[in-house]
Amino acid sequence: MLERVRVEDTAAEGKALARVGGKVVFVPFAVPGDLVDIQVTKTRKSYMEGFVKQFHEYSPIREEPFCSHFGFCGGCQWQMLPYAEQLRYKQQQVVDQLTRIGKVQLPEVKPIIGSENKRYYRNKLEYTFSNRRWITEQELKSGQVIGPQPVLGFHVPGKFDKVFEVQQCFLQPNPSDAIRLETARYAIEKGYPFYDLRSQQGFLRNLTIRTSLSGEVMVILSVGYADMPAIGDILDHLKKQFPQITSLMYVVNPKPNDALGDLEVVCYGGNGYITEEMEGLKFRVGPKSFFQTNSLQAYQLYKVVREYAALTGSELVYDLYTGIGTIADFIAGSCSRVVGIDYVAEAIEDAHRNAQINGIDNVNFFAGDVKELLSDDFLSRHGKPDVIILDPPRAGVHPKVINALKDANPCRIVYVSCNPATQARDINLLSTHFELTRIQPVDMFPHTHHVENVVLMERK
């Protein structure tokens, strides 16, 4: 136990940082300025990890968390930080990682663009069924005997087999809470088996809820096996209770993991998609589609991308990791042609459909692994790009893609990233051919440590 330790700063993954005896100590749910006792859970040569056992003094900047699940839910771990402080730390995170990992001269970093909505900003949440509800510390201390209880909720961070009951979530707007609570209540009433996360057996596995700014709602029920009468009963009940559901789906997943990419998602009722809109453009979002989870802030992000691309109307643009073609369609009116590539075949199908819906005919989409598809032959057939836009997964860009970008030698690269660390690594690799000239952080996820960042690199 480390007693009466003053928390000094924030650190990676949303944790706070203190120093004791020459070692750094990482601790969650603390604020710079807190005076705490820390229970150490891990010790290494240069650092320790632990959790707050007792608060002696609260930081003057600390705010009261607004969610009753704060402290064991990993979703909004910065609730106790004022939003202005969150933005300051996120901006510093971008600067630190671009400096430390990127090892390039930084231009002026523009002030981070904050999110208009601090709560209820997500358009997608995934819940897990478990046949054993996680028992809270308060319940354990009460001494009451609590047997196994089914639950539909979120995983306890770092524990694949622990799911806690969610009463109210401040991330997604209504009717998300009501749908989750009613699904759990009805399934328990009917005695349908909840999934056993340890033995990987059971019927009810996951519930995904997607919403759009226009008020459309998609619900996807994931089950371990095809009990069609039970599936129909649950979905019919949801349809009756929530007429605002516009897309009702199910998927049978017998695999040990929850990924749906290789499974058929069946449309049980309504449309097979929901629709988002930006500047008059409509985007169909299917059950497997990637769409930025903060729809309002996605618009701010895409405006930065368009500004950095500096299009005059004559450019050929490559949009790599295009997803359902949102950025491609968003910039299509400002350039000559867009070539979009993504490895998810269903996303490319959505991209074709979205372009058709919006009457856009100067975009071409291709399904395939970017590192394999972006070859000399591809460039010769479709043209060398003037501008390349990148929006890769958290892992960043594969080295083969880095080399292909250098060979393509565009005038500008606009790189969008949800992970400034891998973005910084890639910037360093690209710096032999391109100069970093503009940086714009964007906060997509209030009350978390995550930050989106857009950079512009120009040909040397």
C-alpha positions as CSV (number, residue, x, y, z in Angstrom):
1,M,0.0,0.0,0.0
2,L,1.3,3.4,-1.0
3,E,-0.1,6.0,1.5
4,R,-0.9,9.7,0.9
5,V,0.4,10.0,-2.7
6,R,-0.3,13.1,-4.7
7,V,-1.5,12.5,-8.2
8,E,0.5,14.6,-10.6
9,D,-0.7,14.1,-14.2
10,T,-2.7,12.1,-16.7
11,A,-1.1,9.2,-18.6
12,A,-1.9,6.7,-21.3
13,E,-5.2,4.8,-21.5
14,G,-6.9,7.4,-19.4
15,K,-5.0,6.6,-16.2
16,A,-3.5,9.1,-13.8
17,L,0.2,9.3,-12.9
18,A,2.0,9.7,-9.6
19,R,5.6,9.2,-8.5
20,V,6.8,7.3,-5.5
21,G,10.4,6.3,-4.7
22,G,11.7,7.1,-8.2
23,K,9.0,5.0,-9.8
24,V,6.0,6.1,-11.8
25,V,2.6,4.8,-10.5
26,F,-0.3,4.5,-12.9
27,V,-3.8,4.5,-11.3
28,P,-7.3,4.8,-12.9
29,F,-10.2,7.1,-11.9
30,A,-7.9,9.7,-10.3
31,V,-7.4,13.4,-11.1
32,P,-4.2,15.5,-10.9
33,G,-4.2,17.0,-7.5
34,D,-5.9,14.1,-5.6
35,L,-4.2,12.9,-2.5
36,V,-4.8,9.1,-2.3
37,D,-3.7,5.8,-0.9
38,I,-2.9,3.4,-3.7
39,Q,-3.2,-0.4,-3.5
40,V,-0.4,-1.7,-5.8
41,T,-1.4,-4.5,-8.1
42,K,1.6,-4.7,-10.4
43,T,5.3,-3.8,-9.9
44,R,7.9,-3.6,-12.6
45,K,11.4,-2.2,-12.7
46,S,10.5,1.4,-13.6
47,Y,6.7,1.6,-12.8
48,M,3.9,0.3,-10.7
49,E,0.1,0.0,-11.3
50,G,-2.7,0.1,-8.7
51,F,-6.0,1.5,-7.8
52,V,-7.2,4.1,-5.3
53,K,-8.0,2.6,-2.0
54,Q,-8.8,5.8,-0.2
55,F,-9.1,9.5,-1.0
56,H,-7.6,11.9,1.6
57,E,-8.0,15.1,-0.5
58,Y,-9.9,15.7,-3.7
59,S,-8.3,17.8,-6.4
60,P,-9.8,21.3,-6.8
61,I,-10.6,20.5,-10.4
62,R,-12.4,17.3,-9.8
63,E,-16.1,17.1,-10.8
64,E,-18.8,14.8,-9.5
65,P,-19.2,11.8,-11.9
66,F,-22.7,11.8,-13.4
67,C,-23.0,8.0,-13.9
68,S,-23.8,5.5,-11.1
69,H,-21.5,3.0,-12.9
70,F,-18.5,5.2,-12.7
71,G,-15.5,3.4,-11.1
72,F,-16.0,0.0,-12.6
73,C,-17.3,0.7,-16.1
74,G,-14.6,1.6,-18.6
75,G,-16.8,3.6,-20.9
76,C,-16.5,7.2,-19.5
77,Q,-13.5,7.0,-17.2
78,W,-12.9,10.8,-17.4
79,Q,-16.2,11.9,-16.0
80,M,-14.5,13.5,-13.0
81,L,-12.4,15.8,-15.2
82,P,-13.9,19.1,-16.4
83,Y,-14.3,18.9,-20.2
84,A,-11.9,21.8,-20.8
85,E,-9.2,19.7,-18.9
86,Q,-10.1,16.6,-21.0
87,L,-9.5,18.6,-24.2
88,R,-6.2,20.0,-22.8
89,Y,-4.9,16.6,-22.0
90,K,-6.0,15.1,-25.4
91,Q,-4.3,17.9,-27.2
92,Q,-1.1,17.3,-25.2
93,Q,-1.3,13.6,-25.9
94,V,-1.3,14.3,-29.7
95,V,1.7,16.7,-29.3
96,D,3.6,14.2,-27.1
97,Q,3.2,11.2,-29.3
98,L,3.9,13.1,-32.6
99,T,7.1,14.5,-31.0
100,R,8.3,11.3,-29.2
101,I,7.3,8.7,-31.8
102,G,7.1,10.8,-35.0
103,K,10.5,12.5,-34.4
104,V,9.7,15.2,-36.9
105,Q,9.4,19.0,-36.6
106,L,5.9,19.9,-35.7
107,P,4.0,22.8,-37.3
108,E,1.5,24.7,-35.2
109,V,-1.0,22.3,-33.6
110,K,-4.5,23.7,-34.0
111,P,-6.7,23.9,-30.9
112,I,-8.7,20.6,-30.5
113,I,-12.2,20.7,-31.9
114,G,-14.5,19.8,-28.9
115,S,-17.7,17.8,-29.2
116,E,-21.0,19.7,-29.1
117,N,-22.6,16.8,-27.3
118,K,-20.8,15.6,-24.2
119,R,-23.4,12.9,-23.4
120,Y,-25.6,10.7,-25.7
121,Y,-23.2,11.2,-28.6
122,R,-22.7,7.6,-29.7
123,N,-24.7,6.0,-32.5
124,K,-23.8,2.4,-31.7
125,L,-23.5,0.3,-28.5
126,E,-23.0,-3.4,-28.0
127,Y,-24.2,-5.3,-25.0
128,T,-23.4,-8.8,-23.8
129,F,-25.7,-11.4,-22.3
130,S,-24.2,-13.4,-19.4
131,N,-25.8,-16.1,-17.2
132,R,-23.8,-14.8,-14.2
133,R,-24.1,-11.1,-13.2
134,W,-21.0,-9.4,-11.8
135,I,-21.5,-8.8,-8.1
136,T,-20.4,-5.3,-7.0
137,E,-18.1,-4.7,-4.1
138,Q,-20.9,-3.0,-2.2
139,E,-23.1,-6.2,-2.6
140,L,-20.2,-8.4,-1.4
141,K,-19.7,-6.2,1.7
142,S,-23.4,-6.4,2.5
143,G,-23.1,-10.0,3.4
144,Q,-26.3,-11.0,1.6
145,V,-26.3,-14.3,-0.4
146,I,-26.6,-13.6,-4.1
147,G,-26.8,-16.5,-6.5
148,P,-26.1,-16.5,-10.2
149,Q,-28.3,-14.0,-12.0
150,P,-28.6,-13.4,-15.8
151,V,-27.6,-10.0,-17.1
152,L,-27.5,-7.9,-20.2
153,G,-24.9,-5.2,-19.9
154,F,-21.2,-4.2,-20.4
155,H,-18.0,-6.2,-19.7
156,V,-16.0,-5.2,-16.6
157,P,-12.8,-3.7,-18.1
158,G,-10.2,-6.4,-18.6
159,K,-12.5,-9.3,-17.6
160,F,-13.9,-11.3,-20.5
161,D,-16.3,-13.3,-18.3
162,K,-17.6,-10.5,-16.1
163,V,-20.7,-8.5,-17.2
164,F,-22.3,-5.9,-15.0
165,E,-25.9,-4.7,-15.1
166,V,-26.4,-1.3,-16.7
167,Q,-29.3,0.7,-15.3
168,Q,-28.7,3.8,-17.3
169,C,-26.1,4.6,-19.9
170,F,-25.3,8.2,-20.9
171,L,-23.6,7.3,-24.2
172,Q,-26.5,6.6,-26.6
173,P,-29.8,8.5,-26.8
174,N,-33.2,6.9,-26.3
175,P,-34.6,4.4,-26.9
176,S,-31.3,2.5,-26.3
177,D,-31.7,2.1,-22.5
178,A,-35.4,1.1,-22.8
179,I,-34.7,-1.5,-25.5
180,R,-31.8,-3.1,-23.5
181,L,-33.8,-3.3,-20.3
182,E,-36.9,-4.7,-21.9
183,T,-35.0,-7.3,-23.9
184,A,-33.3,-8.5,-20.7
185,R,-36.6,-8.5,-18.7
186,Y,-38.5,-10.4,-21.4
187,A,-35.8,-13.0,-21.9
188,I,-35.6,-13.6,-18.2
189,E,-39.4,-13.9,-17.9
190,K,-39.5,-16.4,-20.8
191,G,-36.6,-18.4,-19.4
192,Y,-34.3,-18.1,-22.5
193,P,-30.8,-19.2,-21.7
194,F,-28.2,-16.4,-21.4
195,Y,-24.7,-17.1,-22.6
196,D,-22.0,-18.7,-20.4
197,L,-18.9,-16.8,-21.2
198,R,-16.6,-19.3,-19.7
199,S,-18.0,-22.5,-21.3
200,Q,-19.0,-20.5,-24.4
201,Q,-22.4,-22.1,-24.5
202,G,-25.9,-20.7,-24.4
203,F,-28.5,-19.0,-26.5
204,L,-28.5,-15.2,-26.1
205,R,-25.1,-13.7,-26.8
206,N,-25.1,-10.0,-27.8
207,L,-27.5,-7.1,-28.5
208,T,-26.3,-4.3,-30.7
209,I,-28.2,-1.0,-31.0
210,R,-27.5,1.6,-33.7
211,T,-29.2,4.9,-34.0
212,S,-29.1,7.8,-36.5
213,L,-29.6,11.5,-36.2
214,S,-32.8,11.2,-38.2
215,G,-34.3,9.0,-35.4
216,E,-33.9,5.6,-37.1
217,V,-33.1,2.6,-34.9
218,M,-31.4,-0.7,-35.7
219,V,-31.4,-3.7,-33.3
220,I,-29.3,-6.8,-33.9
221,L,-29.8,-9.9,-31.7
222,S,-26.9,-12.3,-31.7
223,V,-27.6,-15.9,-30.6
224,G,-25.4,-19.0,-30.2
225,Y,-27.7,-21.3,-32.1
226,A,-30.8,-21.1,-34.3
227,D,-33.8,-21.5,-32.1
228,M,-36.1,-19.9,-34.5
229,P,-39.3,-19.9,-32.4
230,A,-37.4,-18.1,-29.6
231,I,-35.7,-15.7,-31.9
232,G,-39.0,-14.8,-33.5
233,D,-40.7,-14.5,-30.1
234,I,-38.1,-12.0,-28.8
235,L,-38.0,-9.9,-32.0
236,D,-41.8,-9.8,-32.3
237,H,-41.9,-8.6,-28.7
238,L,-39.4,-5.8,-29.5
239,K,-41.3,-4.9,-32.6
240,K,-44.5,-4.5,-30.6
241,Q,-42.9,-2.6,-27.7
242,F,-40.8,-0.3,-29.8
243,P,-42.4,0.7,-33.1
244,Q,-39.6,3.2,-33.6
245,I,-37.3,0.3,-34.5
246,T,-36.8,0.7,-38.2
247,S,-34.4,-2.2,-38.7
248,L,-34.7,-5.5,-36.8
249,M,-32.1,-8.2,-37.3
250,Y,-30.6,-11.4,-35.9
251,V,-27.4,-13.4,-36.5
252,V,-26.5,-16.9,-35.4
253,N,-23.0,-17.0,-34.1
254,P,-21.7,-20.4,-33.0
255,K,-18.0,-19.2,-32.9
256,P,-16.0,-18.6,-29.8
257,N,-15.7,-14.8,-30.6
258,D,-18.3,-12.1,-31.1
259,A,-17.1,-10.8,-34.5
260,L,-19.9,-10.8,-37.1
261,G,-17.8,-9.9,-40.2
262,D,-17.9,-13.5,-41.6
263,L,-21.5,-14.3,-40.6
264,E,-24.9,-13.6,-42.3
265,V,-27.0,-11.0,-40.6
266,V,-30.6,-11.7,-41.3
267,C,-33.1,-8.8,-41.6
268,Y,-36.2,-9.9,-39.7
269,G,-38.2,-6.7,-40.1
270,G,-37.9,-3.2,-41.5
271,N,-35.0,-2.1,-43.6
272,G,-31.6,-3.7,-43.7
273,Y,-30.0,-0.4,-42.8
274,I,-30.4,3.0,-41.1
275,T,-29.5,6.3,-42.8
276,E,-27.3,9.2,-41.8
277,E,-27.1,12.5,-43.6
278,M,-24.5,15.2,-44.1
279,E,-24.8,18.3,-46.3
280,G,-27.7,16.6,-48.1
281,L,-25.8,13.4,-48.7
282,K,-27.4,10.2,-47.5
283,F,-25.4,7.3,-46.2
284,R,-26.9,3.9,-45.6
285,V,-25.3,2.2,-42.6
286,G,-25.7,-1.6,-42.6
287,P,-25.3,-4.0,-39.6
288,K,-21.6,-4.6,-40.5
289,S,-20.8,-1.1,-41.7
290,F,-18.2,1.2,-40.1
291,F,-19.5,4.7,-39.5
292,Q,-18.0,7.1,-37.1
293,T,-19.7,6.5,-33.7
294,N,-20.2,10.3,-33.1
295,S,-22.3,11.3,-36.1
296,L,-22.4,15.1,-35.3
297,Q,-18.6,15.2,-34.7
298,A,-17.9,13.1,-37.8
299,Y,-19.2,16.1,-39.8
300,Q,-16.6,18.3,-38.2
301,L,-13.9,15.7,-38.9
302,Y,-14.8,15.4,-42.5
303,K,-14.8,19.2,-43.0
304,V,-11.2,19.2,-41.8
305,V,-10.3,16.4,-44.2
306,R,-11.9,18.3,-47.1
307,E,-10.0,21.5,-46.1
308,Y,-6.7,19.8,-45.8
309,A,-7.2,18.0,-49.2
310,A,-7.3,21.6,-50.8
311,L,-9.2,20.3,-53.8
312,T,-9.7,22.6,-56.8
313,G,-11.8,20.3,-59.0
314,S,-9.2,18.6,-61.1
315,E,-7.6,16.2,-58.7
316,L,-7.6,12.4,-58.7
317,V,-8.1,11.3,-55.0
318,Y,-7.5,7.9,-53.5
319,D,-9.5,7.3,-50.4
320,L,-7.9,4.3,-48.6
321,Y,-9.8,2.4,-45.9
322,T,-12.9,4.1,-47.4
323,G,-15.5,2.0,-45.4
324,I,-19.0,2.8,-46.8
325,G,-17.6,5.7,-48.8
326,T,-18.5,8.6,-46.5
327,I,-15.4,10.6,-47.1
328,A,-15.3,9.7,-50.8
329,D,-18.8,10.9,-51.3
330,F,-18.2,14.0,-49.1
331,I,-15.3,15.2,-51.3
332,A,-16.5,13.9,-54.7
333,G,-18.1,17.3,-55.7
334,S,-14.7,19.0,-55.1
335,C,-12.5,16.9,-57.3
336,S,-12.3,15.1,-60.7
337,R,-12.5,11.5,-59.4
338,V,-12.2,9.4,-56.3
339,V,-10.9,5.8,-56.0
340,G,-12.0,4.2,-52.8
341,I,-10.5,0.9,-51.4
342,D,-11.5,-1.2,-48.4
343,Y,-10.9,-4.8,-47.3
344,V,-14.5,-5.3,-46.1
345,A,-16.5,-6.5,-49.2
346,E,-19.9,-5.6,-47.5
347,A,-18.6,-2.0,-46.9
348,I,-17.7,-1.6,-50.5
349,E,-21.2,-2.8,-51.5
350,D,-22.6,-0.1,-49.2
351,A,-20.2,2.4,-50.8
352,H,-21.5,1.6,-54.3
353,R,-25.0,1.9,-53.1
354,N,-24.4,5.2,-51.2
355,A,-22.8,6.8,-54.3
356,Q,-25.8,5.7,-56.4
357,I,-28.3,7.0,-53.8
358,N,-26.6,10.4,-53.9
359,G,-26.2,10.5,-57.7
360,I,-22.5,10.6,-57.5
361,D,-20.8,9.1,-60.6
362,N,-17.2,10.1,-60.2
363,V,-16.3,7.6,-57.6
364,N,-15.0,4.0,-58.1
365,F,-14.8,1.5,-55.2
366,F,-12.7,-1.6,-54.9
367,A,-12.8,-4.4,-52.3
368,G,-9.5,-5.9,-51.2
369,D,-6.6,-5.6,-48.8
370,V,-5.1,-2.2,-49.3
371,K,-1.5,-3.5,-49.0
372,E,-2.2,-6.0,-51.8
373,L,-4.4,-4.0,-54.0
374,L,-2.4,-0.8,-54.1
375,S,0.2,-2.1,-56.6
376,D,2.0,-0.6,-59.6
377,D,-0.4,-2.3,-61.9
378,F,-3.4,-0.8,-60.0
379,L,-1.8,2.7,-60.2
380,S,-1.2,2.3,-63.9
381,R,-4.8,1.2,-64.6
382,H,-6.5,3.8,-62.4
383,G,-4.1,6.7,-62.4
384,K,-1.6,8.1,-59.9
385,P,-3.4,10.1,-57.3
386,D,-2.8,13.8,-56.7
387,V,-4.2,13.4,-53.1
388,I,-4.4,10.4,-50.8
389,I,-6.7,10.2,-47.8
390,L,-6.0,7.6,-45.2
391,D,-8.4,6.6,-42.4
392,P,-6.9,3.2,-41.2
393,P,-7.8,1.0,-38.2
394,R,-6.1,1.7,-34.9
395,A,-3.1,-0.5,-35.9
396,G,-2.2,2.1,-38.5
397,V,-0.8,1.6,-42.0
398,H,1.1,-1.6,-43.1
399,P,4.7,-1.1,-44.2
400,K,3.8,-2.3,-47.7
401,V,1.2,0.5,-47.9
402,I,3.8,3.1,-46.7
403,N,6.1,2.0,-49.6
404,A,3.2,2.2,-52.0
405,L,2.4,5.7,-50.8
406,K,6.0,6.8,-51.5
407,D,5.8,5.2,-54.9
408,A,2.5,6.9,-55.7
409,N,4.1,10.2,-54.6
410,P,0.9,12.3,-54.3
411,C,1.1,16.1,-53.7
412,R,-0.7,15.7,-50.4
413,I,-1.6,13.0,-47.9
414,V,-4.4,13.6,-45.5
415,Y,-4.1,11.1,-42.6
416,V,-7.0,10.6,-40.2
417,S,-6.3,8.5,-37.1
418,C,-8.0,7.3,-33.9
419,N,-4.6,6.3,-32.6
420,P,-2.0,9.2,-32.6
421,A,0.8,6.7,-31.6
422,T,0.5,4.6,-34.7
423,Q,-0.1,7.7,-36.8
424,A,3.1,9.2,-35.4
425,R,5.0,6.0,-36.3
426,D,3.7,6.2,-39.9
427,I,4.4,9.9,-40.2
428,N,8.0,9.1,-39.3
429,L,8.2,6.5,-42.0
430,L,6.7,8.8,-44.6
431,S,8.9,11.8,-43.6
432,T,11.6,10.8,-46.1
433,H,9.2,11.9,-48.9
434,F,6.6,14.1,-47.2
435,E,6.6,17.0,-44.8
436,L,4.2,17.3,-42.0
437,T,2.5,20.7,-42.4
438,R,-0.8,20.8,-40.6
439,I,-2.3,19.1,-37.5
440,Q,-5.9,19.2,-36.2
441,P,-7.0,17.1,-33.2
442,V,-10.7,16.4,-33.0
443,D,-12.5,15.0,-29.9
444,M,-15.0,12.3,-31.0
445,F,-15.3,10.7,-27.5
446,P,-16.0,13.0,-24.5
447,H,-15.2,11.6,-21.1
448,T,-12.7,9.1,-22.5
449,H,-8.9,9.4,-23.3
450,H,-9.4,8.7,-27.0
451,V,-8.8,11.4,-29.5
452,E,-9.0,11.6,-33.3
453,N,-6.3,13.4,-35.2
454,V,-6.0,14.7,-38.7
455,V,-2.6,15.6,-40.3
456,L,-1.6,17.0,-43.7
457,M,1.7,15.8,-45.3
458,E,2.9,17.5,-48.4
459,R,5.4,16.2,-51.0
460,K,8.9,17.5,-50.4
